[in-house]
Amino acid sequence: MNVYFISGLGADRRAFQRIILPQQFHIHHIDWIKPHRSETLNQYAQRLTQFIDTSQPFALIGLSMGGMMATAMTAFVKPTKTILLSSIGCARELPWYFRLAGSLRLYKLLPKTLLNRPTEMANWLFGAKNKTERKALSQIIADADPDFIRWAIGAILTWNDNKRPPQLFHIHGNRDKILPLQYTHPDVVIDKGSHFMVWTHAGVISKALERVLQESSLSPVP
């Protein structure tokens, strides 16, 4: 079965490099494309579906913003399972302060020069603790496109899908500081998992993904 991975805001496929799945699952990465001016998250998600082979069963796995994108994509394609990592299943699960920032359009005030600059605050928010984790996170952040990040923040904060699709499976960390656990409803909670748990807890998450994908490959497409 084909499995499509979508990375987080400003990140790329390197975020998943520690994830290991059995050979029966064929891994594909959907990279970010340039957004159109004033494009919504759902409109962008629809364009991303062009990279999916819908002629055979497939699953979507989205990290953080990638999970929101994968959720939105289920309105246009029919995955056997959509798996969220460190993400949310609908706009209602955004923390209230993010929704307030979206309604006030505060994201438009963010200086472009700060959007892809690694900082100690970023390490704390993501939960990158040791030297290897901090180096990996810093490289991903530094390589991010600040124009894309600014669009993406606005798209997330103005997202208006308030209903979780039924085929979601959600894995979340109990130490996620960016999308705190109490605002969402995961199926599996990773102990001591931060927003960077896809890297720091890759072994545990790989096993959880394998189990869910095995189950979904035996189920009919919804």
PAVODO-690177 format. One record per residue: x, y, z of N, C-alpha, C in turn; residue in one letter; residue number from 1; chain. Coordinates in steps of 0.2 Angstrom, whole numbers, plus 5000, padded with zeros to 4 digits. Each point is the difference from the previous one (the first is absolute). Example, Ala and Ser with C-alpha at 12.3 -4.5 7.8 and 13.67 -1.06 7.14 Angstrom:
# residues 2
+------+------+------+------+------+------+------+------+------+------+-----+------+
|  n.x |  n.y |  n.z | ca.x | ca.y | ca.z |  c.x |  c.y |  c.z | code | pos | unit |
+------+------+------+------+------+------+------+------+------+------+-----+------+
| 5066 | 4972 | 5039 | 4996 | 5006 | 5000 | 5004 | 5006 | 5000 |    a |   1 |    A |
| 4998 | 5005 | 4996 | 5004 | 5006 | 5001 | 4996 | 5005 | 5003 |    s |   2 |    A |
+------+------+------+------+------+------+------+------+------+------+-----+------+
This chain:
# residues 222
+------+------+------+------+------+------+------+------+------+------+-----+------+
|  n.x |  n.y |  n.z | ca.x | ca.y | ca.z |  c.x |  c.y |  c.z | code | pos | unit |
+------+------+------+------+------+------+------+------+------+------+-----+------+
| 5004 | 4994 | 5000 | 4996 | 5006 | 5000 | 5004 | 5006 | 5000 |    m |   1 |    A |
| 4998 | 5005 | 4996 | 5004 | 5007 | 5000 | 4998 | 5004 | 5006 |    n |   2 |    A |
| 5006 | 5003 | 5003 | 4999 | 5004 | 5006 | 5003 | 5007 | 4999 |    v |   3 |    A |
| 4996 | 5005 | 5000 | 5002 | 5007 | 4998 | 5001 | 5004 | 5007 |    y |   4 |    A |
| 5006 | 5002 | 5001 | 5002 | 5004 | 5005 | 5000 | 5008 | 4999 |    f |   5 |    A |
| 4997 | 5004 | 5004 | 5000 | 5007 | 4999 | 5003 | 5003 | 5006 |    i |   6 |    A |
| 5005 | 5004 | 4999 | 5004 | 5003 | 5006 | 4997 | 5006 | 5003 |    s |   7 |    A |
| 5003 | 5003 | 5005 | 4997 | 5005 | 5004 | 5001 | 5007 | 4997 |    g |   8 |    A |
| 4998 | 5005 | 5003 | 5000 | 5007 | 4998 | 5008 | 5002 | 4999 |    l |   9 |    A |
| 5002 | 5001 | 4994 | 5007 | 5002 | 4999 | 5005 | 4995 | 5000 |    g |  10 |    A |
| 4997 | 4994 | 5001 | 5005 | 4994 | 5001 | 5000 | 4996 | 4993 |    a |  11 |    A |
| 5004 | 4995 | 4999 | 5000 | 4996 | 4994 | 5001 | 4993 | 5002 |    d |  12 |    A |
| 5001 | 4995 | 4995 | 5000 | 4993 | 5001 | 5005 | 4998 | 5005 |    r |  13 |    A |
| 5005 | 5004 | 5002 | 5005 | 4998 | 5005 | 4997 | 4999 | 5007 |    r |  14 |    A |
| 4994 | 5003 | 5001 | 4997 | 4999 | 5006 | 4998 | 4992 | 5002 |    a |  15 |    A |
| 4999 | 4996 | 4994 | 4998 | 4993 | 5001 | 5006 | 4996 | 4999 |    f |  16 |    A |
| 5006 | 5002 | 4999 | 5005 | 4995 | 4999 | 5002 | 4995 | 5005 |    q |  17 |    A |
| 4997 | 5000 | 5006 | 5001 | 4995 | 5005 | 4994 | 4995 | 5000 |    r |  18 |    A |
| 4995 | 5002 | 4996 | 4994 | 4995 | 5000 | 5002 | 4994 | 4995 |    i |  19 |    A |
| 4999 | 4994 | 5003 | 5001 | 4994 | 4996 | 4993 | 4996 | 5000 |    i |  20 |    A |
| 4999 | 4998 | 4994 | 4994 | 4996 | 4999 | 5002 | 4994 | 4996 |    l |  21 |    A |
| 4996 | 4994 | 5000 | 5001 | 4994 | 4997 | 5000 | 5001 | 4992 |    p |  22 |    A |
| 5003 | 4996 | 4996 | 5001 | 5001 | 4993 | 4993 | 5000 | 4996 |    q |  23 |    A |
| 4995 | 4997 | 5003 | 4994 | 4999 | 4997 | 4997 | 5007 | 4999 |    q |  24 |    A |
| 5002 | 5005 | 5004 | 4997 | 5007 | 4999 | 5005 | 5004 | 4997 |    f |  25 |    A |
| 4998 | 5003 | 4994 | 5004 | 5004 | 4995 | 5000 | 5007 | 5002 |    h |  26 |    A |
| 5005 | 5003 | 5003 | 5000 | 5007 | 5003 | 5001 | 5005 | 4994 |    i |  27 |    A |
| 4996 | 5005 | 5000 | 5001 | 5005 | 4995 | 4999 | 5007 | 5005 |    h |  28 |    A |
| 5004 | 5005 | 4998 | 4999 | 5006 | 5003 | 4997 | 5006 | 4996 |    h |  29 |    A |
| 4995 | 5003 | 5002 | 4997 | 5006 | 4997 | 5003 | 5006 | 5002 |    i |  30 |    A |
| 5004 | 5003 | 4996 | 5004 | 5006 | 5002 | 4995 | 5006 | 4999 |    d |  31 |    A |
| 5002 | 5005 | 5003 | 4996 | 5007 | 5000 | 5001 | 5003 | 4993 |    w |  32 |    A |
| 4994 | 5003 | 4998 | 5001 | 5003 | 4993 | 4998 | 5008 | 5002 |    i |  33 |    A |
| 5002 | 5004 | 4995 | 4999 | 5007 | 5001 | 4992 | 5002 | 5001 |    k |  34 |    A |
| 4998 | 5003 | 5005 | 4993 | 5002 | 5001 | 4998 | 5006 | 4995 |    p |  35 |    A |
| 4994 | 5000 | 4998 | 4997 | 5005 | 4996 | 4998 | 5006 | 5005 |    h |  36 |    A |
| 5000 | 5006 | 4998 | 4999 | 5006 | 5004 | 4992 | 4999 | 5003 |    r |  37 |    A |
| 5000 | 5001 | 5006 | 4993 | 4999 | 5004 | 4997 | 4993 | 5000 |    s |  38 |    A |
| 5004 | 4995 | 4998 | 4998 | 4993 | 5000 | 4998 | 4998 | 5007 |    e |  39 |    A |
| 4994 | 4996 | 5001 | 4999 | 4998 | 5006 | 5003 | 4993 | 5001 |    t |  40 |    A |
| 5000 | 4997 | 5006 | 5003 | 4994 | 5002 | 4997 | 4994 | 4996 |    l |  41 |    A |
| 4993 | 5001 | 4999 | 4996 | 4995 | 4996 | 5002 | 5000 | 4993 |    n |  42 |    A |
| 5000 | 5006 | 4997 | 5002 | 5001 | 4993 | 5007 | 4997 | 4999 |    q |  43 |    A |
| 5005 | 5001 | 5004 | 5006 | 4998 | 4999 | 5000 | 4992 | 5001 |    y |  44 |    A |
| 4997 | 4997 | 5005 | 4999 | 4993 | 5001 | 4997 | 4997 | 4993 |    a |  45 |    A |
| 4996 | 5003 | 4997 | 4997 | 4997 | 4994 | 5005 | 4999 | 4995 |    q |  46 |    A |
| 5005 | 5005 | 4999 | 5005 | 5000 | 4995 | 5005 | 4995 | 5002 |    r |  47 |    A |
| 5001 | 4998 | 5006 | 5005 | 4995 | 5002 | 4998 | 4993 | 4998 |    l |  48 |    A |
| 4993 | 4999 | 4999 | 4998 | 4994 | 4998 | 5002 | 4997 | 4993 |    t |  49 |    A |
| 5003 | 5005 | 4997 | 5003 | 4998 | 4993 | 5005 | 4995 | 5000 |    q |  50 |    A |
| 5004 | 5000 | 5006 | 5006 | 4996 | 5001 | 4998 | 4993 | 5003 |    f |  51 |    A |
| 4994 | 4998 | 5000 | 4997 | 4994 | 5003 | 4998 | 4996 | 4994 |    i |  52 |    A |
| 5002 | 4993 | 5000 | 4997 | 4995 | 4996 | 4994 | 4997 | 5003 |    d |  53 |    A |
| 4994 | 5003 | 4997 | 4994 | 4997 | 5003 | 4997 | 4994 | 4997 |    t |  54 |    A |
| 5004 | 4997 | 4996 | 4998 | 4994 | 4996 | 5001 | 4994 | 5005 |    s |  55 |    A |
| 5004 | 5001 | 5005 | 5001 | 4994 | 5005 | 4999 | 5003 | 5007 |    q |  56 |    A |
| 4999 | 4995 | 5005 | 4999 | 5002 | 5007 | 5006 | 5004 | 5002 |    p |  57 |    A |
| 4999 | 5005 | 5004 | 5005 | 5004 | 5003 | 4998 | 5003 | 5007 |    f |  58 |    A |
| 5005 | 5002 | 5004 | 4999 | 5003 | 5006 | 5004 | 5007 | 5000 |    a |  59 |    A |
| 4998 | 5004 | 5004 | 5003 | 5007 | 5001 | 5003 | 5000 | 5007 |    l |  60 |    A |
| 5006 | 5003 | 5001 | 5002 | 5001 | 5007 | 5003 | 5007 | 5000 |    i |  61 |    A |
| 4997 | 5004 | 5004 | 5002 | 5007 | 5000 | 5002 | 5002 | 5007 |    g |  62 |    A |
| 5006 | 5004 | 5000 | 5003 | 5003 | 5006 | 4998 | 5007 | 5001 |    l |  63 |    A |
| 4997 | 5002 | 5006 | 4999 | 5007 | 5002 | 4995 | 5003 | 4995 |    s |  64 |    A |
| 5003 | 5005 | 4996 | 4996 | 5003 | 4995 | 4998 | 4995 | 4994 |    m |  65 |    A |
| 5005 | 4995 | 4999 | 4999 | 4995 | 4995 | 4994 | 4996 | 5002 |    g |  66 |    A |
| 4998 | 4999 | 5007 | 4995 | 4996 | 5002 | 4993 | 5004 | 4998 |    g |  67 |    A |
| 5000 | 5006 | 5001 | 4995 | 5004 | 4998 | 4998 | 5000 | 4993 |    m |  68 |    A |
| 5006 | 5000 | 4996 | 4999 | 5000 | 4993 | 4997 | 4993 | 4998 |    m |  69 |    A |
| 5003 | 4995 | 5003 | 4998 | 4993 | 4998 | 4992 | 4999 | 5002 |    a |  70 |    A |
| 4998 | 5003 | 5005 | 4993 | 5000 | 5002 | 4996 | 5004 | 4995 |    t |  71 |    A |
| 5002 | 5006 | 4998 | 4996 | 5003 | 4995 | 5000 | 4997 | 4993 |    a |  72 |    A |
| 5005 | 4996 | 4998 | 5001 | 4996 | 4994 | 4995 | 4995 | 5000 |    m |  73 |    A |
| 4997 | 4997 | 5006 | 4995 | 4995 | 5000 | 4994 | 5002 | 4997 |    t |  74 |    A |
| 4999 | 5006 | 4999 | 4994 | 5003 | 4996 | 5000 | 4999 | 4993 |    a |  75 |    A |
| 5006 | 4998 | 4997 | 5001 | 5000 | 4993 | 5002 | 4993 | 4998 |    f |  76 |    A |
| 5003 | 4996 | 5004 | 5003 | 4993 | 4999 | 4997 | 4996 | 5006 |    v |  77 |    A |
| 5001 | 4993 | 4999 | 4998 | 4995 | 5004 | 5005 | 4996 | 5003 |    k |  78 |    A |
| 5004 | 5002 | 5005 | 5005 | 4995 | 5002 | 4997 | 4995 | 5005 |    p |  79 |    A |
| 5004 | 4994 | 5000 | 4997 | 4995 | 5005 | 5001 | 5002 | 5007 |    t |  80 |    A |
| 5005 | 5005 | 5001 | 5001 | 5003 | 5007 | 5003 | 5006 | 4999 |    k |  81 |    A |
| 4999 | 5005 | 5004 | 5003 | 5006 | 5001 | 5003 | 5000 | 5007 |    t |  82 |    A |
| 5007 | 5001 | 5001 | 5003 | 4999 | 5006 | 5003 | 5007 | 5002 |    i |  83 |    A |
| 4998 | 5003 | 5006 | 5003 | 5006 | 5002 | 5005 | 4999 | 5005 |    l |  84 |    A |
| 5006 | 5004 | 4999 | 5005 | 5000 | 5005 | 5001 | 5007 | 5003 |    l |  85 |    A |
| 5000 | 5001 | 5006 | 5001 | 5007 | 5003 | 4996 | 5005 | 4997 |    s |  86 |    A |
| 4993 | 4998 | 4999 | 4996 | 5005 | 4995 | 4993 | 5000 | 5004 |    s |  87 |    A |
| 4995 | 5003 | 4996 | 4993 | 5000 | 5002 | 4996 | 4998 | 4994 |    i |  88 |    A |
| 4994 | 4998 | 5002 | 4995 | 4997 | 4995 | 4995 | 5005 | 4997 |    g |  89 |    A |
| 5000 | 5006 | 5003 | 4995 | 5005 | 4997 | 5002 | 5006 | 5004 |    c |  90 |    A |
| 4997 | 5006 | 4997 | 5002 | 5006 | 5002 | 4998 | 5002 | 5008 |    a |  91 |    A |
| 4995 | 4996 | 5002 | 4998 | 5001 | 5007 | 5005 | 4998 | 5005 |    r |  92 |    A |
| 5005 | 4996 | 4998 | 5005 | 4997 | 5004 | 5006 | 5005 | 5001 |    e |  93 |    A |
| 5000 | 5005 | 4996 | 5005 | 5005 | 5001 | 4999 | 5004 | 5007 |    l |  94 |    A |
| 5006 | 5001 | 5003 | 4999 | 5003 | 5007 | 4997 | 5007 | 4999 |    p |  95 |    A |
| 4996 | 5002 | 5005 | 4996 | 5006 | 4999 | 5004 | 5006 | 4998 |    w |  96 |    A |
| 5007 | 5001 | 5003 | 5004 | 5005 | 4998 | 5002 | 5001 | 4993 |    y |  97 |    A |
| 5001 | 4994 | 4997 | 5001 | 5000 | 4992 | 4994 | 5002 | 4997 |    f |  98 |    A |
| 4994 | 4998 | 5002 | 4994 | 5002 | 4996 | 4999 | 5008 | 5001 |    r |  99 |    A |
| 5002 | 5002 | 5006 | 4999 | 5007 | 5001 | 5005 | 5004 | 4995 |    l | 100 |    A |
| 5006 | 4998 | 5000 | 5005 | 5003 | 4996 | 4998 | 5000 | 4992 |    a | 101 |    A |
| 4996 | 4994 | 4998 | 4998 | 5000 | 4993 | 4994 | 5005 | 4999 |    g | 102 |    A |
| 4996 | 5001 | 5005 | 4994 | 5004 | 4999 | 5003 | 5007 | 5000 |    s | 103 |    A |
| 5005 | 5002 | 5003 | 5003 | 5007 | 5001 | 5005 | 5001 | 4994 |    l | 104 |    A |
| 5002 | 4995 | 4996 | 5005 | 5000 | 4995 | 5007 | 5002 | 5003 |    r | 105 |    A |
| 5001 | 4998 | 5006 | 5007 | 5002 | 5003 | 5006 | 4997 | 4996 |    l | 106 |    A |
| 4999 | 4994 | 4997 | 5005 | 4997 | 4996 | 5003 | 5005 | 4995 |    y | 107 |    A |
| 4996 | 5005 | 4997 | 5003 | 5004 | 4995 | 5005 | 5005 | 5003 |    k | 108 |    A |
| 5001 | 5000 | 5006 | 5004 | 5005 | 5003 | 5007 | 4996 | 5002 |    l | 109 |    A |
| 5001 | 4994 | 4998 | 5006 | 4996 | 5001 | 5005 | 5003 | 4996 |    l | 110 |    A |
| 5006 | 5002 | 5002 | 5006 | 5002 | 4996 | 5002 | 4994 | 4996 |    p | 111 |    A |
| 5001 | 5001 | 4993 | 5002 | 4994 | 4996 | 5007 | 4998 | 5002 |    k | 112 |    A |
| 5004 | 5004 | 5003 | 5007 | 4998 | 5002 | 5000 | 4995 | 5005 |    t | 113 |    A |
| 4995 | 4999 | 5004 | 5000 | 4996 | 5006 | 4997 | 4993 | 4998 |    l | 114 |    A |
| 4997 | 4999 | 4994 | 4996 | 4994 | 4999 | 5004 | 4994 | 4999 |    l | 115 |    A |
| 5006 | 5000 | 4998 | 5004 | 4994 | 4999 | 5007 | 5001 | 5004 |    n | 116 |    A |
| 5000 | 5003 | 5006 | 5006 | 5001 | 5004 | 5000 | 4995 | 5006 |    r | 117 |    A |
| 5004 | 4995 | 5000 | 5000 | 4996 | 5006 | 5002 | 5004 | 5006 |    p | 118 |    A |
| 4996 | 4998 | 5006 | 5001 | 5003 | 5006 | 4999 | 4995 | 5006 |    t | 119 |    A |
| 5002 | 5002 | 5006 | 5000 | 4996 | 5006 | 4992 | 4999 | 5001 |    e | 120 |    A |
| 4996 | 5005 | 4999 | 4993 | 5000 | 5001 | 4997 | 4994 | 4995 |    m | 121 |    A |
| 5003 | 5000 | 4994 | 4997 | 4994 | 4996 | 5002 | 4993 | 5003 |    a | 122 |    A |
| 5006 | 5000 | 5002 | 5002 | 4993 | 5003 | 4996 | 4999 | 5006 |    n | 123 |    A |
| 4998 | 5004 | 5004 | 4995 | 4999 | 5006 | 4993 | 4998 | 4997 |    w | 124 |    A |
| 4998 | 5004 | 4996 | 4993 | 4999 | 4997 | 4999 | 4993 | 4997 |    l | 125 |    A |
| 5005 | 4998 | 4996 | 5000 | 4994 | 4997 | 5002 | 4994 | 5004 |    f | 126 |    A |
| 5004 | 5001 | 5005 | 5002 | 4995 | 5005 | 5007 | 4997 | 4997 |    g | 127 |    A |
| 5004 | 5003 | 4997 | 5006 | 4998 | 4998 | 5005 | 5001 | 5005 |    a | 128 |    A |
| 5003 | 4995 | 5003 | 5004 | 5000 | 5006 | 5007 | 4999 | 4999 |    k | 129 |    A |
| 5002 | 4995 | 4997 | 5008 | 4999 | 4999 | 5002 | 5003 | 4994 |    n | 130 |    A |
| 5007 | 5000 | 4999 | 5003 | 5003 | 4995 | 4998 | 4998 | 4993 |    k | 131 |    A |
| 4999 | 4993 | 4999 | 4998 | 4997 | 4994 | 4993 | 5003 | 4998 |    t | 132 |    A |
| 4995 | 5000 | 5005 | 4994 | 5002 | 4999 | 4999 | 5007 | 4998 |    e | 133 |    A |
| 5004 | 5004 | 5004 | 5001 | 5008 | 4998 | 5003 | 5001 | 4993 |    r | 134 |    A |
| 5005 | 4996 | 4999 | 5003 | 5002 | 4993 | 4995 | 4998 | 4994 |    k | 135 |    A |
| 4996 | 4994 | 5001 | 4996 | 4998 | 4995 | 4994 | 5005 | 4999 |    a | 136 |    A |
| 4997 | 5003 | 5006 | 4995 | 5005 | 5000 | 5002 | 5006 | 4997 |    l | 137 |    A |
| 5006 | 5002 | 5002 | 5003 | 5007 | 4997 | 5001 | 5000 | 4993 |    s | 138 |    A |
| 5002 | 4994 | 4997 | 5001 | 5000 | 4993 | 4994 | 5000 | 4996 |    q | 139 |    A |
| 4995 | 4996 | 5003 | 4993 | 5000 | 4997 | 4997 | 5007 | 5000 |    i | 140 |    A |
| 5001 | 5004 | 5005 | 4997 | 5007 | 5001 | 5003 | 5005 | 4996 |    i | 141 |    A |
| 5007 | 4999 | 5000 | 5004 | 5005 | 4996 | 4999 | 4999 | 4992 |    a | 142 |    A |
| 4998 | 4994 | 4998 | 4999 | 4999 | 4993 | 4993 | 5002 | 4997 |    d | 143 |    A |
| 4996 | 5001 | 5005 | 4993 | 5002 | 4998 | 4999 | 5006 | 4997 |    a | 144 |    A |
| 4995 | 5000 | 4995 | 4998 | 5006 | 4996 | 4996 | 5005 | 5005 |    d | 145 |    A |
| 5003 | 5006 | 5001 | 4996 | 5004 | 5005 | 4993 | 5003 | 4996 |    p | 146 |    A |
| 5000 | 5000 | 4994 | 4994 | 5002 | 4997 | 4994 | 4995 | 5000 |    d | 147 |    A |
| 5003 | 4993 | 5000 | 4995 | 4995 | 5001 | 4998 | 5000 | 5007 |    f | 148 |    A |
| 5004 | 5001 | 5005 | 4998 | 4999 | 5007 | 4995 | 5006 | 5001 |    i | 149 |    A |
| 5001 | 5006 | 4998 | 4995 | 5005 | 5001 | 4993 | 4998 | 4997 |    r | 150 |    A |
| 5000 | 4997 | 4994 | 4994 | 4998 | 4997 | 4997 | 4995 | 5005 |    w | 151 |    A |
| 5004 | 4995 | 5001 | 4997 | 4994 | 5004 | 4998 | 5002 | 5007 |    a | 152 |    A |
| 5003 | 5004 | 5003 | 4997 | 5003 | 5007 | 4993 | 5003 | 4999 |    i | 153 |    A |
| 4999 | 5004 | 4995 | 4994 | 5003 | 4999 | 4995 | 4995 | 4998 |    g | 154 |    A |
| 5002 | 4995 | 4996 | 4995 | 4994 | 4997 | 4998 | 4996 | 5006 |    a | 155 |    A |
| 5004 | 4999 | 5005 | 4999 | 4996 | 5006 | 4995 | 5004 | 5004 |    i | 156 |    A |
| 5002 | 5006 | 5002 | 4996 | 5004 | 5004 | 4993 | 5002 | 4998 |    l | 157 |    A |
| 4999 | 5000 | 4993 | 4993 | 5001 | 4997 | 4997 | 4994 | 4998 |    t | 158 |    A |
| 5002 | 4994 | 5001 | 4997 | 4994 | 4998 | 4993 | 4999 | 5003 |    w | 159 |    A |
| 4995 | 4998 | 4997 | 4993 | 5000 | 5002 | 4997 | 4993 | 5000 |    n | 160 |    A |
| 5004 | 4995 | 4999 | 4997 | 4993 | 5000 | 4999 | 4998 | 5008 |    d | 161 |    A |
| 4994 | 4999 | 5002 | 4998 | 4999 | 5007 | 4998 | 4993 | 5002 |    n | 162 |    A |
| 5000 | 4996 | 4995 | 4998 | 4993 | 5000 | 5006 | 4995 | 4999 |    k | 163 |    A |
| 5001 | 4995 | 5004 | 5005 | 4995 | 4999 | 4998 | 4995 | 4995 |    r | 164 |    A |
| 5004 | 4999 | 4995 | 4998 | 4994 | 4996 | 5000 | 4993 | 5004 |    p | 165 |    A |
| 4996 | 4996 | 4998 | 4999 | 4993 | 5004 | 5006 | 4996 | 4999 |    p | 166 |    A |
| 5004 | 5000 | 4995 | 5006 | 4996 | 4999 | 5006 | 5002 | 5003 |    q | 167 |    A |
| 5000 | 5005 | 5004 | 5006 | 5002 | 5003 | 5003 | 4996 | 5006 |    l | 168 |    A |
| 5007 | 4999 | 5000 | 5003 | 4997 | 5006 | 5005 | 5005 | 5002 |    f | 169 |    A |
| 5000 | 5001 | 5007 | 5004 | 5006 | 5002 | 5005 | 4998 | 5006 |    h | 170 |    A |
| 5006 | 5001 | 4999 | 5005 | 4999 | 5005 | 5003 | 5007 | 5002 |    i | 171 |    A |
| 5000 | 5000 | 5007 | 5002 | 5007 | 5002 | 5005 | 4999 | 5006 |    h | 172 |    A |
| 5004 | 5005 | 5002 | 5004 | 4999 | 5006 | 4997 | 5004 | 5006 |    g | 173 |    A |
| 5001 | 4998 | 5006 | 4998 | 5003 | 5006 | 5004 | 5006 | 5002 |    n | 174 |    A |
| 5005 | 5002 | 4996 | 5004 | 5005 | 5002 | 5001 | 5005 | 4994 |    r | 175 |    A |
| 4995 | 5000 | 4996 | 5000 | 5004 | 4994 | 4998 | 5007 | 5002 |    d | 176 |    A |
| 5005 | 5005 | 4999 | 4999 | 5007 | 5002 | 4997 | 5004 | 4995 |    k | 177 |    A |
| 5000 | 4998 | 4994 | 4997 | 5004 | 4994 | 4993 | 4999 | 4999 |    i | 178 |    A |
| 4998 | 4993 | 5000 | 4993 | 4998 | 5000 | 4999 | 4996 | 5006 |    l | 179 |    A |
| 4998 | 5003 | 5006 | 5000 | 4996 | 5006 | 4994 | 4995 | 5000 |    p | 180 |    A |
| 5002 | 4995 | 5003 | 4995 | 4994 | 5000 | 4993 | 5001 | 5002 |    l | 181 |    A |
| 4999 | 5005 | 5005 | 4993 | 5001 | 5003 | 4995 | 5003 | 4994 |    q | 182 |    A |
| 5003 | 5002 | 4995 | 4995 | 5003 | 4995 | 4998 | 4995 | 4995 |    y | 183 |    A |
| 5003 | 4994 | 5000 | 4998 | 4996 | 4994 | 4999 | 4993 | 5003 |    t | 184 |    A |
| 4998 | 4995 | 4996 | 4998 | 4994 | 5002 | 5003 | 4994 | 4996 |    h | 185 |    A |
| 5006 | 4998 | 5002 | 5004 | 4995 | 4997 | 4998 | 4993 | 5001 |    p | 186 |    A |
| 5002 | 4996 | 4996 | 4998 | 4992 | 5001 | 5006 | 4997 | 5004 |    d | 187 |    A |
| 5006 | 5003 | 4999 | 5006 | 4997 | 5004 | 5004 | 5006 | 5002 |    v | 188 |    A |
| 5002 | 5000 | 5007 | 5004 | 5005 | 5003 | 5007 | 4998 | 5001 |    v | 189 |    A |
| 5005 | 5003 | 4998 | 5007 | 4998 | 5001 | 5002 | 5003 | 5006 |    i | 190 |    A |
| 5002 | 4996 | 5005 | 5003 | 5003 | 5006 | 5006 | 5004 | 4999 |    d | 191 |    A |
| 5001 | 5006 | 5003 | 5005 | 5004 | 4999 | 5001 | 5003 | 4993 |    k | 192 |    A |
| 4995 | 4999 | 4996 | 5001 | 5002 | 4993 | 4999 | 5007 | 4999 |    g | 193 |    A |
| 5005 | 5004 | 4996 | 4999 | 5007 | 4999 | 4998 | 5001 | 4993 |    s | 194 |    A |
| 5000 | 5006 | 4997 | 4998 | 5001 | 4994 | 5005 | 4997 | 4995 |    h | 195 |    A |
| 5006 | 4999 | 5002 | 5005 | 4997 | 4996 | 5001 | 4992 | 5001 |    f | 196 |    A |
| 4994 | 4997 | 5003 | 5001 | 4993 | 5001 | 5001 | 4995 | 4994 |    m | 197 |    A |
| 4998 | 5003 | 4994 | 5001 | 4996 | 4994 | 5008 | 4998 | 5000 |    v | 198 |    A |
| 5004 | 5004 | 5003 | 5007 | 4999 | 5000 | 5002 | 4997 | 5006 |    w | 199 |    A |
| 4998 | 5003 | 5006 | 5002 | 4998 | 5006 | 4997 | 4993 | 5003 |    t | 200 |    A |
| 4995 | 4998 | 4997 | 4996 | 4994 | 5002 | 4999 | 4996 | 4994 |    h | 201 |    A |
| 5004 | 5000 | 4995 | 4999 | 4997 | 4993 | 4999 | 4993 | 5001 |    a | 202 |    A |
| 5003 | 4996 | 5004 | 4999 | 4993 | 5000 | 4993 | 4998 | 5003 |    g | 203 |    A |
| 4997 | 5004 | 5005 | 4994 | 4999 | 5002 | 4995 | 5001 | 4995 |    v | 204 |    A |
| 5001 | 5006 | 4997 | 4995 | 5002 | 4995 | 5000 | 4996 | 4994 |    i | 205 |    A |
| 5006 | 4997 | 4998 | 5000 | 4996 | 4994 | 4996 | 4993 | 5001 |    s | 206 |    A |
| 5000 | 4998 | 5006 | 4996 | 4994 | 5002 | 4993 | 5001 | 5000 |    k | 207 |    A |
| 4998 | 5006 | 5003 | 4993 | 5002 | 5000 | 4997 | 5001 | 4993 |    a | 208 |    A |
| 5004 | 5003 | 4995 | 4998 | 5001 | 4993 | 5000 | 4993 | 4997 |    l | 209 |    A |
| 5004 | 4996 | 5001 | 5000 | 4993 | 4997 | 4993 | 4996 | 5002 |    e | 210 |    A |
| 4999 | 5001 | 5006 | 4994 | 4996 | 5003 | 4993 | 5003 | 4996 |    r | 211 |    A |
| 5000 | 5007 | 5000 | 4994 | 5003 | 4997 | 5000 | 4999 | 4993 |    v | 212 |    A |
| 5005 | 5000 | 4996 | 5000 | 4999 | 4993 | 4999 | 4993 | 4999 |    l | 213 |    A |
| 5002 | 4995 | 5004 | 4998 | 4993 | 4999 | 4993 | 4999 | 5000 |    q | 214 |    A |
| 4997 | 5003 | 5005 | 4993 | 4999 | 5001 | 4996 | 5004 | 4994 |    e | 215 |    A |
| 5002 | 5006 | 4998 | 4996 | 5003 | 4995 | 5001 | 4997 | 4993 |    s | 216 |    A |
| 5006 | 4996 | 4999 | 5001 | 4997 | 4994 | 4995 | 4994 | 4999 |    s | 217 |    A |
| 4997 | 4997 | 5006 | 4996 | 4995 | 4999 | 4992 | 5002 | 5000 |    l | 218 |    A |
| 4999 | 5007 | 5001 | 4993 | 5002 | 5000 | 4999 | 5003 | 4993 |    s | 219 |    A |
| 4993 | 5000 | 4998 | 4998 | 5003 | 4994 | 5001 | 5008 | 5000 |    p | 220 |    A |
| 5001 | 5003 | 4994 | 5000 | 5007 | 5000 | 4994 | 5003 | 5002 |    v | 221 |    A |
| 4999 | 5005 | 5004 | 4994 | 5003 | 5002 | 4996 | 5003 | 4994 |    p | 222 |    A |
+------+------+------+------+------+------+------+------+------+------+-----+------+
